[in-house]
Amino acid sequence: MDIVKTIAQVREVVRKARGDGKTIGFVPTMGALHGGHVSLMEAAGNKCDFVVVSIFVNPTQFGPGEDLDKYPRDIEADAEKCRAADVDLIFAPEAGEMYPDKLISWVEVEKLTDKLCGRSREGHFKGVTTVCAKLFNIVLPDIAFFGQKDAQQAIVIKRMVTDLNMPLVIKVCPTAREQSGLAISSRNQYLSEDEKKQAALIYASLQKCEQLVKEGETNSEKLIEAMIGKLAESPCIIVEYINIVDSDTVADIARVSGQALAAIAVKLGNTRLIDNIILDTTG
Amino acid sequence: MDIVKTIAQVREVVRKARGDGKTIGFVPTMGALHGGHVSLMEAAGNKCDFVVVSIFVNPTQFGPGEDLDKYPRDIEADAEKCRAADVDLIFAPEAGEMYPDKLISWVEVEKLTDKLCGRSREGHFKGVTTVCAKLFNIVLPDIAFFGQKDAQQAIVIKRMVTDLNMPLVIKVCPTAREQSGLAISSRNQYLSEDEKKQAALIYASLQKCEQLVKEGETNSEKLIEAMIGKLAESPCIIVEYINIVDSDTVADIARVSGQALAAIAVKLGNTRLIDNIILDTTG
């Protein structure tokens, strides 16, 4: 496994792999790798011949007052996990390699980004789409892998790729979870043991919602009420949003019919956590 | 020479050419091909093994009230010129192929686009950068060729490619001109014979500016005054802008030192015409 820091090096290594007839799988990350990332690397390894992981804490997707500075960084532990997951190449650029000059070109997806997490995280998705466009242009993968946990991100990236005819496929993989059901996230490191216990209520409330849908409840208002009720069992969880939305447009829906997304964002102390579940009335 | 209308066909033909070890040159156009386009095709043929020309009157770069509907279209004459210039492939999609759904993803270059033509043509460059990003992603050329006549466009596209790490090189080729000096443009078709004569004053005024720089004048205000004086010889030319700007940032400069751009936009009757010249004090 190579670890490279420059764009020129990535391009050279990938060009060689492609020259050997290999398909390229790509997992973009901000490091602090965990079971969720590992499951993406494994999916990439199953689908592609050559797996590239990028590790880059992208400053342009953090808003003012967000956790850019304290975001966890540990390249050696990350490299170990990549090696264990049979990754072929890590691209770990410095900020100066990705943004040598002040960036004035942006890729932006409208409409999908002003809802859910876009409401509270201004400019976040503009930073995400732009850095993903850059990384896709650098790595030129056949398939890029994203986690269902960041559901809105996956929807936005998919739309960007479709609208702009980017020559790759986006594959969204299931959310990896702790035993407790808590969605694995780099930000779980910020939680105390007690907070972790309470955080398990997020998935419990999504499961409650799923259960109600299975029992025939399709009214979004009632489903949201039930989720709020479940989360209220925690003394510390502050709900940022609970929405039931269309899985393509992220627009609120009054009734679940076919596929939909139940999505939650909460604050637990200073830590912001998100999770979601795909609802499906057809099966 | 093939003429194809779908993205899938372009990709297939280009993939085959690349598989044969050929380099890909690309000339994006809106059709109504003229000597300027032909010079780009020839430049592409000299530099690359396989030349792709796109012909697409892109609706998203026309503002309300602009000439989208009356913009000249003649695919057969265009194909003839491409054939004569040894083009290998024409991509001539319908609007529905390029924009099957409402486009909500955009590529935008800030700062460079709110000056010169960006002042009067709101949203124009956002349409240009987005369609170029789409076309680059479809054709995947090694080199794309643009004309110096649309100087600001070339500067903006170059910056987009750099900022977003797009895997191609932008080559800017000299402006093709009529005998009179008038920059060749598809919009010259709109001009009467008398207007054409007056339009020659645009280049004459740029040459005047160049001459003064050669004689040692570097004060932008004085150079602009001289150009205004020359244009005033026409009874019908209405100046939209005359600027002397930095050739990378398009910012106005008070004094010419090294390379700079003198750029003009005028209206002649209902027709908007632009032209520019590169100034160079270094010799």
Interface residues (C-beta under 8 A of the other chain):
Chain A: I7 R11 D101 L103 I104 S105 W106 V107 E108 V109 E110 K111 L112 T129 T130 A133 K134 N137 I138 L140 R159 M160 T162 D163 L164 N165 M166 P167
Chain B: I7 R11 D101 L103 I104 S105 W106 V107 E108 V109 E110 K111 L112 T129 T130 A133 K134 N137 I138 L140 R159 M160 T162 D163 L164 N165 M166 P167
